[in-house]
Amino acid sequence: MTETDSTISLGDITTFIEKIVSKSSLNLLNTIDGGLIFDVPLVGVADGQDPLFTEYKQVIGDFYLTPVEALQKMAEVERYCGNLEAIAVVCWALPFATHIRASNAMKNDLPASSLWSCAQEFGEKFNNHLRLRVIEFFKNRGYLAIAPMRSPFYVRFGRYSTNWSERHALYAAGMGTFGLSRWLITERGVAMRCGSVVVNAQLTPTPRRYASHTENCLYYSAGPCNKCIDRCPAEAITVDGLNKAKCREFLDLHAKVEGCGLCQTSVPCESTIPR
């Protein structure tokens, strides 16, 4: 049997992630101004055996990989003999720094600001680094951990669907709800990147305090708010939500740079839950 450190807490994990975000040189736009890419992160935990993850097989597709399935696959590969009864999904949101958001908020059409484009590219490289560091954090304490997005089991189905969704993991962890643009609105807004790691640790889930999956969006909760519709140069966002195909096709044709982000900036939910 594998010995694990049973004293681990969400506070320990949060401190670890916050330190990497604040200290890592990978979280800097070294090619432009040397400023931070991401601000102070948000961290939460979902119960890996929450029935919501099974429901995602109907919402996302039957190809969706639940946390239990992901960890079982990793256990087989690593011939792990430890206990898999307790499973948690550690989730984080990385809000883009103020100056990056501000630069893109001034744009009304493509291309996105150079700061935003570089932050998208190098920010996800840092996010991948963070995923690996969080896995290392748990493995050093005897746990089995996997970042589904960076695992050999991660699969893309068609052009717009995958068998793991970071946004849906954060929703399960009580960290935000979906907006009209289908981005996740956290207490630090939609202008962020997110990540998650599945681990066989006994961690207390952070509560889901919302009553619906769209509660944080002004359009759904407080009446008309069409700001993200107005901001979308592809006209891919309507009252029916986001047309992923139309968005992607427009970006492929016009963007020529990494990302767009107009629907994430200069909107009421850019950096907070709008009230």
C-alpha positions as CSV (number, residue, x, y, z in Angstrom):
1,M,0.0,0.0,0.0
2,T,1.1,3.6,-0.7
3,E,1.5,5.8,2.4
4,T,-0.2,9.2,2.0
5,D,0.0,12.4,4.1
6,S,-3.4,12.7,5.6
7,T,-2.8,16.1,7.1
8,I,-3.1,17.9,3.7
9,S,-5.7,20.7,3.5
10,L,-7.2,23.1,1.0
11,G,-5.3,25.9,2.7
12,D,-2.0,24.0,2.0
13,I,-2.9,23.6,-1.7
14,T,-4.0,27.2,-2.0
15,T,-0.8,28.5,-0.5
16,F,1.2,26.3,-2.8
17,I,-0.6,27.5,-6.0
18,E,-0.5,31.2,-4.9
19,K,3.3,31.0,-4.4
20,I,3.8,29.6,-7.9
21,V,1.6,32.2,-9.4
22,S,3.4,35.0,-7.6
23,K,7.0,33.7,-7.9
24,S,7.3,31.8,-11.3
25,S,9.1,33.6,-14.1
26,L,6.7,31.8,-16.5
27,N,3.9,34.0,-15.2
28,L,5.6,37.1,-16.7
29,L,5.2,38.6,-20.2
30,N,9.0,38.7,-20.6
31,T,8.7,39.3,-24.4
32,I,6.7,42.5,-23.9
33,D,6.7,44.4,-20.6
34,G,7.8,41.8,-18.0
35,G,4.4,42.3,-16.2
36,L,2.4,39.6,-14.5
37,I,0.1,37.5,-16.8
38,F,-2.2,36.3,-14.0
39,D,-3.3,37.9,-10.8
40,V,-4.0,36.1,-7.4
41,P,-5.7,32.8,-8.2
42,L,-8.9,31.4,-6.9
43,V,-8.8,27.8,-5.7
44,G,-11.6,25.3,-5.0
45,V,-12.4,21.6,-4.6
46,A,-15.1,19.4,-6.1
47,D,-16.0,15.9,-4.8
48,G,-14.7,13.6,-7.6
49,Q,-17.7,11.3,-7.0
50,D,-20.3,14.1,-7.2
51,P,-23.2,12.8,-9.3
52,L,-22.9,16.0,-11.3
53,F,-19.8,14.6,-13.1
54,T,-21.9,11.6,-14.3
55,E,-24.6,14.1,-15.5
56,Y,-22.0,15.7,-17.7
57,K,-22.1,12.6,-19.8
58,Q,-25.5,13.8,-20.9
59,V,-24.7,17.5,-21.0
60,I,-21.3,17.3,-22.7
61,G,-21.4,13.8,-24.3
62,D,-21.1,10.2,-23.3
63,F,-17.4,10.4,-24.1
64,Y,-16.9,12.7,-21.1
65,L,-14.3,11.3,-18.7
66,T,-15.5,11.4,-15.0
67,P,-12.8,12.1,-12.3
68,V,-13.2,8.5,-11.1
69,E,-12.6,7.1,-14.6
70,A,-9.6,9.4,-15.2
71,L,-8.0,8.3,-11.9
72,Q,-8.7,4.7,-12.5
73,K,-7.0,4.9,-15.9
74,M,-3.9,6.5,-14.4
75,A,-3.8,3.9,-11.6
76,E,-3.7,1.2,-14.2
77,V,-0.8,2.9,-16.0
78,E,1.2,3.5,-12.9
79,R,0.2,0.3,-11.2
80,Y,-0.8,2.3,-8.2
81,C,-2.0,0.2,-5.2
82,G,-3.3,3.0,-3.0
83,N,-6.9,3.7,-2.0
84,L,-9.1,5.3,-4.6
85,E,-12.2,5.6,-2.5
86,A,-11.8,9.3,-1.8
87,I,-11.4,11.4,-5.0
88,A,-11.2,15.2,-5.2
89,V,-10.9,17.6,-8.1
90,V,-8.6,20.5,-7.2
91,C,-9.6,23.5,-9.4
92,W,-8.2,27.0,-10.0
93,A,-9.0,30.1,-11.9
94,L,-6.2,32.4,-13.0
95,P,-7.6,35.9,-13.6
96,F,-5.7,38.0,-16.2
97,A,-3.9,41.0,-14.7
98,T,-5.6,44.4,-14.9
99,H,-3.3,45.9,-17.5
100,I,-3.9,42.9,-19.9
101,R,-7.6,43.2,-19.5
102,A,-7.6,46.9,-20.0
103,S,-5.6,46.7,-23.2
104,N,-8.1,44.4,-24.8
105,A,-11.1,46.3,-23.4
106,M,-10.1,49.2,-25.6
107,K,-10.4,47.1,-28.7
108,N,-13.7,47.0,-30.6
109,D,-12.6,44.6,-33.4
110,L,-9.9,42.2,-34.2
111,P,-7.1,41.7,-33.8
112,A,-7.0,41.4,-30.1
113,S,-4.5,43.6,-28.2
114,S,-0.9,42.4,-28.4
115,L,-0.9,42.1,-24.6
116,W,-4.0,39.9,-24.6
117,S,-2.7,37.7,-27.4
118,C,0.6,37.1,-25.7
119,A,-1.1,36.5,-22.4
120,Q,-3.2,33.8,-24.0
121,E,-0.3,32.0,-25.5
122,F,2.2,32.3,-22.7
123,G,-0.5,32.1,-20.0
124,E,-1.5,28.6,-21.1
125,K,2.1,27.5,-21.0
126,F,2.3,28.7,-17.4
127,N,-1.0,27.0,-16.7
128,N,0.4,23.7,-18.0
129,H,3.4,24.2,-15.7
130,L,1.1,24.8,-12.8
131,R,-0.8,21.6,-13.6
132,L,2.4,19.6,-13.4
133,R,3.5,21.3,-10.2
134,V,0.2,20.5,-8.5
135,I,0.6,16.9,-9.6
136,E,4.1,16.9,-8.1
137,F,2.7,18.5,-4.9
138,F,0.4,15.5,-4.4
139,K,2.8,12.8,-5.6
140,N,5.5,13.9,-3.1
141,R,2.9,13.2,-0.4
142,G,2.0,9.7,-1.6
143,Y,-1.1,10.5,-3.7
144,L,-2.0,9.6,-7.2
145,A,-2.8,12.7,-9.3
146,I,-3.7,13.4,-12.9
147,A,-4.4,16.6,-14.9
148,P,-6.9,15.3,-17.4
149,M,-6.1,18.1,-19.9
150,R,-2.4,17.0,-19.9
151,S,-2.9,13.3,-19.7
152,P,-2.6,10.6,-22.4
153,F,-6.3,10.0,-21.9
154,Y,-7.3,13.5,-23.1
155,V,-9.2,13.2,-26.4
156,R,-10.8,15.8,-28.7
157,F,-14.0,14.7,-30.4
158,G,-14.5,16.7,-33.6
159,R,-13.4,20.2,-33.5
160,Y,-15.4,21.6,-30.5
161,S,-15.7,18.8,-27.9
162,T,-13.3,17.1,-25.6
163,N,-13.6,14.5,-22.9
164,W,-12.6,16.9,-20.1
165,S,-13.8,20.4,-19.4
166,E,-12.0,22.7,-17.0
167,R,-15.0,25.1,-16.8
168,H,-17.4,22.3,-15.8
169,A,-14.9,21.1,-13.2
170,L,-14.9,24.6,-11.7
171,Y,-18.7,24.8,-11.8
172,A,-18.8,21.5,-9.8
173,A,-16.4,23.1,-7.3
174,G,-18.7,26.0,-6.7
175,M,-16.4,28.5,-8.3
176,G,-18.7,30.1,-10.9
177,T,-21.6,29.7,-13.3
178,F,-21.9,30.0,-17.1
179,G,-22.7,33.2,-19.0
180,L,-24.4,33.8,-22.3
181,S,-21.0,33.6,-24.0
182,R,-20.6,30.1,-22.3
183,W,-17.6,31.4,-20.4
184,L,-17.5,30.7,-16.6
185,I,-18.3,33.8,-14.5
186,T,-16.3,33.5,-11.2
187,E,-16.1,36.0,-8.4
188,R,-13.1,37.4,-10.3
189,G,-15.0,37.5,-13.6
190,V,-14.7,35.7,-17.0
191,A,-11.3,37.1,-18.1
192,M,-9.3,34.1,-16.8
193,R,-7.9,30.7,-17.6
194,C,-8.7,27.7,-15.5
195,G,-7.1,24.3,-14.6
196,S,-7.8,21.2,-12.6
197,V,-6.1,18.1,-11.1
198,V,-7.8,14.9,-10.0
199,V,-6.4,13.3,-6.9
200,N,-7.2,10.5,-4.4
201,A,-7.2,12.8,-1.4
202,Q,-9.9,13.4,1.2
203,L,-10.6,17.1,0.8
204,T,-13.7,19.0,1.8
205,P,-15.5,20.3,-1.3
206,T,-16.1,24.0,-1.6
207,P,-19.9,24.6,-1.6
208,R,-22.0,25.4,-4.7
209,R,-23.9,28.5,-3.5
210,Y,-25.8,29.1,-6.7
211,A,-29.2,27.9,-7.5
212,S,-28.7,27.6,-11.3
213,H,-25.9,27.1,-13.8
214,T,-26.4,30.6,-15.2
215,E,-27.0,32.6,-11.9
216,N,-24.0,34.9,-12.2
217,C,-24.9,36.1,-15.7
218,L,-26.9,39.4,-15.9
219,Y,-28.7,38.3,-19.0
220,Y,-30.2,35.4,-17.2
221,S,-30.6,36.7,-13.7
222,A,-31.4,40.4,-14.0
223,G,-32.9,41.1,-17.4
224,P,-31.3,42.1,-20.7
225,C,-27.6,42.5,-20.9
226,N,-26.3,42.1,-24.4
227,K,-22.8,43.4,-23.9
228,C,-21.0,40.2,-24.9
229,I,-23.3,40.0,-27.9
230,D,-22.3,43.5,-28.9
231,R,-18.6,42.8,-28.4
232,C,-18.4,39.7,-30.5
233,P,-17.0,40.6,-34.0
234,A,-18.0,37.2,-35.4
235,E,-21.7,37.7,-34.3
236,A,-21.3,34.2,-32.9
237,I,-23.1,35.1,-29.5
238,T,-26.8,35.5,-29.6
239,V,-29.6,35.1,-27.1
240,D,-29.3,31.4,-27.8
241,G,-25.7,31.4,-26.6
242,L,-22.4,30.8,-28.4
243,N,-22.1,29.3,-31.8
244,K,-18.7,27.6,-31.4
245,A,-18.4,26.8,-35.1
246,K,-19.1,30.4,-36.2
247,C,-16.6,31.8,-33.6
248,R,-13.8,29.4,-34.6
249,E,-14.3,29.9,-38.3
250,F,-14.2,33.7,-37.9
251,L,-11.0,33.6,-35.8
252,D,-9.3,31.3,-38.3
253,L,-10.2,33.7,-41.1
254,H,-9.5,37.0,-39.4
255,A,-7.6,36.8,-36.1
256,K,-4.1,35.7,-37.2
257,V,-3.2,36.0,-33.6
258,E,-3.8,33.9,-30.4
259,G,-7.3,34.4,-29.1
260,C,-9.8,37.2,-29.3
261,G,-11.2,37.8,-25.8
262,L,-13.5,40.8,-26.8
263,C,-16.5,39.0,-25.1
264,Q,-14.4,38.7,-21.9
265,T,-13.3,42.3,-21.7
266,S,-15.3,45.6,-21.4
267,V,-18.3,43.6,-20.2
268,P,-20.0,43.8,-16.7
269,C,-18.6,40.3,-15.8
270,E,-15.0,41.0,-16.9
271,S,-13.5,40.9,-13.4
272,T,-16.4,40.2,-11.0
273,I,-19.9,38.8,-10.6
274,P,-22.1,41.7,-11.8
275,R,-24.9,42.8,-9.5
